[in-house]
Amino acid sequence: MENISMETLKMGIDTVWVLMAAFLVFFMQAGFGMVEAGFIRAKNTCNILTKNFLDFCMASLGFFLFGYAIMFGTGNGFMGTSGWFLKGAESGADIPLFAFWLFQAAFCGAAATIVAGGMAERMKFPAYLIYSFIISSLIYPIVGHWVWGGGWLSKIGFADFAGSTVVHSVGGSAALIGTIILKPRLGKYGPDGKPNMILGHNIPLASLGVFILWFGWFGFNPGSTLAVDDGELIGRVAMNTNLAAAAGGVAAMVTVWAWFGKPDLSVAMNGALAGLVAITAPCAFVDPIPAILIGLVGGVLVVVGVVLLDKFRVDDPVGAVPVHGLNGIWGTAAIGLFGQKTLGLEHNGLLYGGGFSQLGIQLLGAGATVAFILISMGIVFKVVDMTLGLRVDRDEELKGLDIVEHGMESYAGFQVFTTE
């Protein structure tokens, strides 16, 4: 038997670790699909699941053709300009290129599919496919290059361990500008501006989706170590991830209970997701108690965010903007408050005696990302709206997108017939 060097063995183990994490992140697509489907009406379920399914198809192809080169290719501070079709591309870690690519492609798919929920129940399917390919192959990779590909934010010390900004702020901000341009669903707001409840059709399905996402996040965050040689780091990231999710769920439930009188399960579940989003950036740089605090704030932000969106008549059926947008910003800023130099940062956070240096860098990066996404995706959505059209017509929306756009029903066997 041929002797295997320790270096080769380590690369093999690291490769298996990253691939297993990639498979978990891929499984998060099922989680997103179940959450989004459960939170919307039955007549649009097939449509949202088709968008979710095609998101990963578009992300895989777009990220292979152009996205990886833009994100990790050599170029300038704004974007990479080499490695198209992976020709001549290099891995961004000490593992084979193809394994690293798959892990990053799974992240790309997650960013793209966040938007489906925010624009659910009234967006044309062809328009969505165009959006999905553009964000996967161009927009998301540009922000990824800024942070993880050696771009301008990485050079000034901006930290985002697993993607509160790169993945979630990108998806949440795109959902915000998209739903503003798309305008609310029919009947969501009355003439006086007050919101009407449009209930999701399957809370058990949404609950399953949240648990799948929570499970998948153990690939999302710990997998971002990209190696197995630092067990303490992997353990800290995993524990912080779990604690923040739990704290977010409790905080959201208590907040909505105190504010509206009922412990709403859908809000509690979004609170857990908010905690997960918020801890994604700082999970490697903070201790467990700050992780709990980060999750608690995230859970409260979800409830506040939903109320604010309704105040401004922004119709986000699944809470994509509060969960991913607001908490992507919060998690990124939290590094500047709770992060520690001994855990890998350039500066201690504000609450650890480091002053405003790291906090300022984090806020700059978060603000630049949100501004870039609002402008770039705003242009994309407007161009699509003026050409192909972004929204289905009134009759199609009333009938439901399943029948109109796909010619099928999600629950065709559950019709009730009456005879005279």
C-alpha positions in Angstrom: 0.0 0.0 0.0 1.4 3.4 -1.0 2.2 5.7 1.8 0.0 8.7 2.1 1.5 12.0 3.3 -0.1 13.8 6.2 -0.6 16.8 3.9 -2.6 14.6 1.4 -4.5 13.0 4.2 -5.5 16.4 5.7 -6.6 17.6 2.3 -8.8 14.6 1.9 -10.4 15.0 5.3 -10.9 18.7 4.7 -12.5 18.0 1.4 -15.0 15.5 2.8 -15.8 18.0 5.6 -16.5 20.8 3.1 -18.5 18.6 0.8 -20.6 17.4 3.7 -21.2 21.0 4.6 -22.1 21.8 1.0 -24.7 19.0 1.0 -26.2 20.4 4.2 -26.4 23.9 2.6 -27.9 22.4 -0.5 -30.6 20.7 1.7 -31.5 24.2 3.0 -33.1 24.8 -0.4 -35.8 22.3 0.8 -36.1 24.3 4.0 -36.6 27.6 2.1 -39.1 25.9 -0.1 -41.2 24.5 2.8 -41.1 27.8 4.7 -42.2 29.8 1.7 -44.8 27.3 0.6 -46.3 27.1 4.1 -46.5 30.9 4.6 -48.4 31.6 1.4 -51.8 30.5 0.0 -52.5 27.0 -1.4 -53.2 28.4 -4.9 -49.6 29.6 -5.3 -47.7 26.7 -3.7 -46.6 25.0 -6.8 -45.4 28.4 -8.2 -43.2 29.2 -5.2 -41.7 25.7 -5.1 -40.9 25.9 -8.8 -39.1 29.2 -8.3 -37.2 27.6 -5.4 -36.3 24.6 -7.4 -35.2 26.7 -10.4 -33.2 29.0 -8.2 -30.7 26.3 -7.5 -30.6 25.3 -11.1 -29.9 28.9 -12.2 -27.4 29.4 -9.4 -25.4 26.3 -10.3 -25.2 27.2 -13.9 -24.7 30.9 -13.5 -22.1 30.4 -10.8 -20.2 27.9 -13.0 -20.2 30.1 -16.1 -19.5 33.5 -14.6 -20.1 33.8 -10.9 -17.1 32.0 -9.6 -14.7 34.0 -11.8 -16.3 37.3 -10.6 -16.2 36.2 -7.0 -12.8 34.5 -6.7 -10.9 35.4 -9.9 -8.0 37.8 -9.9 -9.1 41.2 -10.9 -9.5 44.4 -8.9 -11.2 45.5 -5.7 -14.6 45.5 -7.3 -14.7 42.1 -9.1 -12.7 39.2 -10.4 -11.9 39.0 -14.1 -10.4 35.6 -14.6 -11.5 31.9 -14.4 -14.6 32.0 -16.6 -16.2 28.5 -16.9 -13.6 27.6 -14.2 -10.9 27.6 -16.8 -7.6 28.4 -15.0 -9.5 29.1 -11.8 -8.0 28.4 -8.4 -9.5 27.2 -5.2 -10.1 29.7 -2.5 -9.0 27.2 0.2 -6.7 24.3 0.7 -9.1 21.9 -0.9 -9.6 21.0 -4.6 -11.3 23.6 -6.7 -14.4 21.5 -7.5 -15.2 20.9 -3.9 -14.7 24.6 -3.0 -16.9 25.5 -6.0 -19.8 23.3 -4.9 -19.7 24.8 -1.3 -19.8 28.3 -2.7 -22.5 27.5 -5.3 -24.7 26.2 -2.5 -24.3 29.6 -0.8 -25.1 31.4 -4.0 -28.4 29.4 -4.4 -29.4 30.3 -0.8 -28.9 34.0 -1.5 -31.0 33.8 -4.7 -33.9 31.9 -3.2 -34.5 34.4 -0.3 -36.1 36.8 -2.8 -38.8 34.3 -3.8 -40.6 34.6 -0.5 -40.6 38.4 -0.5 -42.1 38.6 -4.0 -44.4 35.7 -3.6 -47.9 35.3 -5.1 -47.8 38.0 -7.8 -44.5 37.8 -9.8 -44.3 36.4 -13.4 -42.4 33.2 -13.6 -40.3 34.1 -16.7 -39.4 37.4 -15.0 -38.3 35.5 -11.9 -36.0 33.2 -13.9 -34.2 36.2 -15.4 -33.8 37.7 -12.0 -32.5 34.4 -10.6 -29.8 34.0 -13.2 -28.6 37.6 -13.0 -28.3 37.7 -9.2 -26.5 34.3 -9.2 -24.1 35.0 -12.0 -23.3 38.7 -11.5 -24.7 40.6 -8.5 -24.1 38.1 -5.6 -20.6 37.3 -6.8 -19.6 41.0 -6.9 -20.4 41.4 -3.2 -18.8 38.0 -2.5 -15.6 39.3 -4.2 -15.6 42.4 -2.0 -15.6 40.2 1.2 -14.3 36.7 0.4 -12.5 37.1 -2.9 -9.8 39.7 -1.9 -11.8 42.8 -2.8 -11.9 46.2 -1.2 -13.9 45.3 1.9 -11.5 42.4 2.8 -8.6 44.8 2.5 -9.9 47.2 5.1 -10.6 44.5 7.7 -14.3 43.8 7.1 -15.3 40.6 8.7 -18.2 38.3 7.7 -17.4 34.7 8.7 -20.2 32.9 6.9 -22.4 35.4 5.2 -24.7 37.7 7.1 -23.8 40.4 4.6 -22.6 38.4 1.6 -25.6 36.0 1.5 -28.4 37.4 3.7 -28.1 41.2 3.3 -27.9 40.6 -0.5 -31.0 38.4 -0.6 -32.9 40.6 1.9 -32.1 43.8 0.2 -33.0 42.4 -3.2 -36.3 41.2 -1.7 -37.0 44.7 -0.4 -36.5 46.6 -3.6 -38.3 43.9 -5.6 -41.4 43.9 -3.5 -41.5 47.7 -3.5 -41.4 47.7 -7.3 -43.9 44.8 -7.5 -46.3 46.5 -5.1 -48.6 44.7 -2.6 -50.8 41.7 -3.3 -54.5 42.4 -4.0 -56.4 42.9 -0.8 -53.3 43.2 1.5 -54.0 46.8 2.5 -57.3 48.5 2.8 -58.2 52.0 1.6 -57.2 53.3 4.9 -53.7 51.7 4.6 -54.3 49.2 7.4 -53.0 45.7 6.6 -55.3 42.7 6.2 -54.2 39.3 7.3 -53.5 36.9 4.4 -52.8 33.7 6.2 -50.4 31.0 5.1 -52.1 27.7 4.2 -49.8 25.2 6.0 -48.1 26.1 9.2 -46.9 22.5 9.8 -45.1 22.6 6.4 -43.5 25.9 7.4 -42.4 24.5 10.7 -40.7 21.6 8.9 -38.9 24.1 6.7 -37.6 26.0 9.7 -36.2 22.8 11.3 -34.6 21.9 7.9 -33.0 25.4 7.7 -31.8 25.2 11.3 -30.3 21.8 10.6 -28.7 23.0 7.3 -27.2 26.0 9.1 -24.8 23.5 10.9 -23.3 23.1 7.4 -23.6 26.8 6.6 -21.6 28.2 9.5 -19.3 25.4 10.8 -18.6 24.4 7.2 -17.2 27.9 6.6 -14.1 26.9 8.6 -13.2 25.0 5.4 -10.9 22.7 7.4 -11.1 20.3 10.4 -7.8 21.2 12.1 -9.3 23.7 14.6 -11.9 21.7 16.5 -12.3 24.5 19.1 -13.3 26.9 16.3 -15.8 24.4 14.7 -17.3 23.7 18.1 -17.7 27.4 19.0 -19.2 28.2 15.7 -21.7 25.4 16.0 -22.7 26.2 19.6 -23.1 29.9 18.8 -25.2 29.1 15.8 -27.6 27.0 17.9 -27.8 29.4 20.9 -28.6 32.4 18.7 -31.4 30.5 16.9 -32.9 29.4 20.2 -32.7 33.0 21.6 -34.2 34.5 18.5 -37.2 32.1 18.6 -37.9 32.9 22.3 -37.4 36.7 21.8 -39.7 36.9 18.8 -42.4 34.8 20.6 -42.3 36.9 23.7 -42.3 40.2 21.7 -45.3 39.3 19.6 -47.1 37.9 22.6 -46.6 41.1 24.6 -47.4 43.3 21.6 -50.4 41.5 20.0 -51.6 39.2 22.8 -50.9 35.8 21.2 -47.7 33.7 21.0 -47.7 33.4 17.2 -45.8 30.3 16.0 -45.0 31.8 12.6 -43.3 34.8 14.2 -41.4 32.6 16.6 -40.1 30.5 13.7 -39.0 33.6 11.9 -37.3 34.7 15.1 -35.3 31.5 15.1 -34.3 32.2 11.5 -33.4 35.7 12.4 -31.1 34.5 15.1 -29.5 32.2 12.6 -29.0 35.0 10.1 -27.6 37.4 12.7 -25.1 34.9 14.1 -23.8 33.9 10.6 -21.3 36.7 10.4 -20.0 36.8 14.0 -20.3 33.1 14.9 -16.5 32.6 14.9 -15.6 35.9 16.6 -17.8 35.9 19.7 -18.3 33.9 22.9 -21.6 32.1 23.7 -23.2 34.8 25.9 -22.9 37.5 23.1 -24.3 34.9 20.7 -27.4 34.7 22.8 -27.7 38.5 23.0 -27.3 38.7 19.2 -30.1 36.2 18.8 -32.3 38.0 21.3 -32.0 41.3 19.4 -32.6 39.4 16.1 -35.9 38.0 17.4 -37.1 41.4 18.4 -36.0 43.0 15.1 -38.2 40.5 13.2 -41.4 41.7 14.9 -40.4 45.4 14.6 -39.5 44.9 11.0 -42.9 43.3 10.1 -44.7 46.3 11.8 -42.5 48.8 9.9 -43.1 47.1 6.6 -46.8 47.2 7.1 -46.6 50.9 8.1 -44.9 51.7 4.7 -47.2 49.3 2.8 -44.4 46.9 1.8 -45.9 43.5 1.3 -43.5 40.7 2.2 -45.5 37.5 2.5 -42.9 35.4 4.4 -40.8 38.0 6.2 -37.8 37.8 4.0 -36.8 41.4 4.6 -36.9 41.4 8.4 -35.3 38.0 8.7 -32.6 38.3 6.1 -32.3 42.0 5.4 -32.5 43.6 8.9 -30.7 40.8 10.6 -28.0 40.5 8.0 -27.2 44.1 8.9 -27.5 43.5 12.6 -25.3 40.4 12.6 -22.7 42.2 10.6 -22.7 45.2 13.0 -22.6 42.9 16.0 -19.0 41.9 15.1 -18.1 45.5 15.8 -19.7 45.3 19.2 -18.9 41.8 20.5 -16.0 40.6 18.4 -12.7 39.7 19.9 -9.2 40.1 18.5 -8.2 36.8 20.2 -10.8 35.1 18.1 -9.4 36.2 14.8 -10.5 39.9 14.3 -8.1 42.8 13.5 -9.7 44.9 16.3 -11.7 44.2 19.4 -15.3 45.2 19.3 -16.6 48.3 21.0 -17.7 46.4 24.1 -14.3 44.7 24.5 -12.3 47.9 24.5 -11.6 48.2 20.8 -13.3 51.5 20.2 -15.3 52.2 17.1 -12.7 50.9 14.6 -14.2 47.5 13.8 -17.8 48.8 14.2 -17.1 51.5 11.7 -15.7 49.1 9.2 -18.6 46.7 9.7 -21.2 49.5 9.2 -19.4 50.7 6.1 -19.4 47.3 4.6 -23.1 46.6 5.4 -24.2 50.0 4.1 -22.2 49.7 0.9 -23.7 46.3 0.3 -27.3 47.3 0.9 -26.8 50.4 -1.3 -25.3 48.4 -4.1 -28.0 45.8 -4.1 -30.9 48.3 -3.9 -29.5 50.2 -6.9 -28.3 47.2 -9.0 -31.4 45.0 -8.4 -33.7 48.0 -8.7 -32.3 48.5 -12.2 -32.7 44.8 -13.0 -36.3 44.7 -11.8 -37.2 47.9 -13.6 -35.7 46.8 -16.9 -37.6 43.4 -16.6 -40.8 45.3 -15.7 -40.5 47.6 -18.7 -39.8 44.7 -21.1 -41.2 41.3 -20.1 -43.3 42.6 -17.3 -42.8 41.8 -13.6 -46.3 41.2 -12.3 -49.1 38.9 -13.4 -52.5 40.6 -14.2 -55.4 40.9 -11.7 -57.3 37.9 -12.9 -54.2 35.6 -12.9 -53.4 36.7 -9.3 -57.0 36.0 -8.2 -57.0 32.6 -9.8 -53.6 31.7 -8.4 -50.3 31.3 -10.1 -50.3 27.5 -9.9 -53.1 27.1 -12.5 -52.3 30.2 -14.6 -48.6 29.7 -15.0 -48.0 26.0 -14.4 -51.4 24.4 -15.3 -51.5 22.4 -12.2 -52.6 22.4 -8.5 -50.6 21.5 -5.4 -53.6 19.9 -3.8 -55.7 18.8 -6.8 -57.3 15.9 -4.9 -58.8 18.0 -2.2 -61.6 19.8 -4.1 -65.1 19.5 -2.7 -67.9 18.9 -5.1 -71.6 19.3 -4.4 -74.5 17.7 -6.3 -78.0 19.0 -6.7 
